[in-house]
Amino acid sequence: MKAAVEQVRQEYAFSQRRACGLLTMAVSSYRYQGRRSDEGLRERLVELAREKPRFGYRRLHVLLRRNGEVVNHKRVHRVYREAGLSIRRKKRRHCERSGQPLRACSGANQEWGLDFVQDAVESGRAIRVLSVLDGYTRECLALEVDTSFASRRVTRVLEGIVAERGVPQAIRCDNGPELTSRHFLACCMDRKIELVHIQPGRPMQNGRVESFNGRMREECLTVIWFGNLFEAREKIAA
């Protein structure tokens, strides 16, 4: 604000009082001179930041208090930013997709839906269930159970279904890492399968397989106790 007042004074040759009046700033605020110097605090903050490079201003403020220095946290924050000590954080990349509403199917193998369901066995270890559904017949084409699924494991499951039923025209799925990997994309491209990735946070764009997974959870996963992975595979397959 003081810089703006100085700019007005130099450009229009106004007095301090008139320039402050035009910018609605009190003259006392413009003429105020701080009595405390921040050089000592700046040096101590820089020294602590070199020792603890991943500490933010709040943790550095705690270290200052432990050393017996009484200083307001807001002052620490101001000096911390002026010294250029703010930690740079990587911005998370958000996946952006256009809307992909459900399309009406008129025959089998026009569009398959693919999704995962998570559960746990007796030991507490998490398991995942890969379900593949035909969008027209509503038939469950595969139910694979394992602790994790890499993209190559997903493509092996799909290749097994293709060997029995033929190649689908499209596959509808979400944006999980195993479904957006280069291997998975290349496999679908080689077989000329259209990939339909739904919008993040819009599971109903894959509503057919979501509905199937909901019934599977209600009728199977929540009522059956799995002792281990092999028992889960046997019971879910049955």
VOGU-3710 file (C-alpha; in Angstrom, 3 decimals, decimal comma):
1> mkaaveqvrq> 0,000/0,000/0,000  2,876/2,366/0,774  4,286/1,708/-2,683  0,959/2,763/-4,218  0,978/6,006/-2,213  4,531/6,787/-3,371  3,565/6,097/-6,976  0,625/8,529/-6,758  2,828/11,201/-5,132  5,541/10,929/-7,787
11> eyafsqrrac> 3,138/10,788/-10,737  0,815/13,651/-9,721  3,043/15,628/-7,311  0,525/15,201/-4,477  1,254/15,658/-0,809  1,386/12,666/1,509  -1,944/13,556/3,105  -3,762/13,974/-0,232  -2,291/10,780/-1,710  -3,316/8,812/1,406
21> glltmavssy> -6,803/10,326/1,240  -7,236/9,242/-2,370  -6,171/5,668/-1,499  -8,207/5,650/1,761  -5,109/5,026/3,854  -4,482/6,626/7,222  -1,515/9,004/7,233  -0,353/7,518/10,542  -0,206/4,088/8,934  1,809/5,454/6,015
31> ryqgrrsdeg> 4,302/7,208/8,300  4,610/4,306/10,732  8,131/2,959/11,151  8,589/-0,447/12,731  10,617/-0,399/15,942  11,718/-4,032/15,836  14,201/-5,411/13,355  13,565/-8,823/11,837  17,159/-9,441/10,785  18,001/-11,499/13,852
41> lrerlvelar> 14,851/-13,603/13,504  15,493/-14,046/9,786  19,028/-15,327/10,443  17,824/-17,813/13,078  15,032/-19,060/10,803  17,445/-19,537/7,896  19,830/-21,426/10,170  17,063/-23,711/11,467  15,694/-24,229/7,956  19,108/-25,425/6,799
51> ekprfgyrrl> 19,154/-27,982/9,596  15,526/-29,025/9,019  14,813/-28,327/5,313  11,390/-30,037/5,363  10,067/-28,154/8,399  7,376/-25,542/7,841  7,031/-22,289/9,755  4,921/-23,847/12,516  7,536/-26,483/13,382  10,305/-23,883/13,150
61> hvllrrngev> 8,274/-21,728/15,548  8,240/-24,639/18,003  12,028/-24,920/17,752  12,369/-21,206/18,453  10,163/-21,523/21,536  12,231/-24,473/22,756  15,352/-22,318/22,495  13,711/-19,812/24,830  12,762/-17,195/22,239  9,309/-15,660/22,686
71> vnhkrvhrvy> 7,959/-14,683/19,284  4,494/-14,562/17,778  3,737/-17,269/15,228  2,297/-14,689/12,806  5,578/-12,793/12,841  7,446/-16,035/12,233  5,185/-16,755/9,278  5,767/-13,299/7,780  9,547/-13,440/8,111  9,536/-17,066/6,957
81> reaglsirrk> 7,806/-16,104/3,702  9,896/-12,972/3,156  13,061/-15,089/3,482  11,830/-17,428/0,733  11,789/-20,487/2,983  8,335/-21,728/2,003  8,360/-25,399/1,025  7,429/-26,058/-2,567  4,799/-28,735/-2,886  4,062/-30,671/-6,031
91> krrhcersgq> 0,575/-30,090/-7,324  -1,366/-33,266/-7,773  -2,407/-33,943/-11,321  -6,103/-34,546/-11,635  -7,407/-36,784/-14,364  -9,844/-34,988/-16,652  -12,278/-36,948/-18,802  -15,324/-35,930/-20,747  -18,707/-37,386/-19,820  -19,304/-40,964/-20,969
101> plracsganq> -22,994/-41,801/-20,401  -24,134/-45,399/-20,728  -24,905/-46,470/-24,256  -27,729/-48,814/-25,184  -26,482/-52,232/-26,330  -28,281/-54,323/-28,941  -26,154/-57,469/-28,792  -23,527/-59,397/-26,874  -19,880/-58,309/-26,968  -20,785/-54,732/-27,847
111> ewgldfvqda> -19,528/-53,350/-24,536  -17,989/-54,975/-21,476  -17,915/-53,311/-18,075  -14,886/-53,773/-15,840  -14,438/-52,804/-12,195  -12,872/-53,856/-8,883  -14,392/-54,619/-5,481  -12,331/-54,682/-2,289  -12,776/-56,929/0,747  -10,624/-58,627/3,396
121> vesgrairvl> -9,918/-62,147/4,691  -9,787/-63,325/8,308  -6,201/-62,143/8,854  -7,171/-58,618/7,791  -5,308/-58,805/4,506  -7,079/-56,916/1,735  -8,243/-58,717/-1,380  -9,588/-57,360/-4,662  -12,176/-58,880/-6,960  -12,014/-58,108/-10,669
131> svldgytrec> -15,453/-58,409/-12,279  -16,151/-58,262/-16,004  -19,751/-57,890/-17,189  -21,381/-57,989/-20,613  -23,432/-54,816/-21,011  -26,181/-56,505/-23,067  -26,646/-59,987/-21,565  -25,670/-58,757/-18,028  -23,673/-61,974/-17,717  -20,646/-62,011/-15,425
141> lalevdtsfa> -17,769/-63,053/-17,671  -15,057/-63,235/-14,995  -14,564/-62,970/-11,235  -10,857/-62,976/-10,432  -9,717/-62,717/-6,804  -6,230/-61,693/-5,671  -4,428/-59,369/-3,299  -3,496/-56,999/-6,130  -3,865/-56,667/-9,883  -1,196/-55,433/-12,255
151> srrvtrvleg> -2,164/-54,390/-15,766  -0,651/-57,572/-17,244  -2,829/-59,676/-14,936  -5,915/-57,787/-16,105  -5,034/-58,316/-19,767  -4,485/-62,054/-19,168  -8,007/-62,304/-17,745  -9,432/-60,437/-20,716  -7,500/-62,592/-23,186  -8,990/-65,699/-21,579
161> ivaergvpqa> -12,514/-64,319/-22,052  -11,757/-63,250/-25,631  -10,551/-66,756/-26,467  -13,973/-68,137/-25,468  -16,401/-65,372/-26,484  -14,619/-63,237/-29,055  -13,375/-59,656/-29,053  -15,687/-56,937/-27,652  -16,240/-53,682/-29,475  -15,620/-51,575/-26,351
171> ircdngpelt> -14,610/-51,863/-22,700  -15,958/-49,398/-20,132  -13,824/-48,873/-17,004  -12,619/-46,273/-14,524  -9,245/-44,499/-14,382  -7,283/-46,844/-12,113  -3,529/-47,184/-12,767  -3,899/-50,757/-14,014  -6,518/-49,593/-16,535  -4,598/-46,571/-17,831
181> srhflaccmd> -1,144/-48,133/-18,119  0,707/-48,266/-21,419  0,515/-52,062/-21,479  -3,277/-52,096/-21,074  -3,791/-49,327/-23,641  -1,493/-51,033/-26,144  -3,239/-54,389/-25,672  -6,667/-52,858/-26,390  -5,286/-50,934/-29,348  -3,771/-54,085/-30,877
191> rkielvhiqp> -7,137/-55,856/-30,678  -8,972/-52,720/-31,890  -11,043/-52,473/-28,702  -12,462/-49,052/-27,905  -11,661/-47,956/-24,354  -14,327/-45,874/-22,621  -12,894/-44,307/-19,459  -15,553/-42,740/-17,249  -15,208/-39,364/-15,557  -13,466/-39,449/-12,146
201> grpmqngrve> -16,058/-39,446/-9,379  -18,875/-40,553/-11,722  -19,243/-44,314/-11,025  -22,762/-44,425/-12,467  -21,275/-43,899/-15,917  -20,312/-47,549/-15,443  -23,640/-48,312/-13,779  -24,178/-51,852/-15,072  -21,091/-53,344/-13,462  -21,535/-51,097/-10,391
211> sfngrmreec> -25,017/-52,544/-9,926  -23,664/-56,080/-10,245  -20,893/-55,366/-7,723  -23,445/-53,966/-5,292  -25,497/-57,156/-5,415  -22,345/-59,267/-5,102  -21,332/-57,358/-1,984  -24,789/-57,703/-0,403  -25,300/-61,373/-1,268  -21,730/-62,662/-1,013
221> ltviwfgnlf> -19,002/-60,484/0,463  -20,920/-59,238/3,513  -22,456/-62,608/4,450  -19,526/-64,983/3,857  -16,403/-65,102/6,017  -13,219/-65,834/4,084  -10,478/-67,599/6,015  -7,775/-66,985/3,418  -7,246/-66,034/-0,204  -7,781/-69,560/-1,554
231> earekiaa> -11,082/-69,908/0,283  -12,186/-66,521/-1,044  -11,419/-67,588/-4,598  -13,397/-70,827/-4,189  -16,478/-69,259/-2,574  -16,645/-66,204/-4,819  -16,296/-68,377/-7,920  -19,137/-70,627/-6,647
//
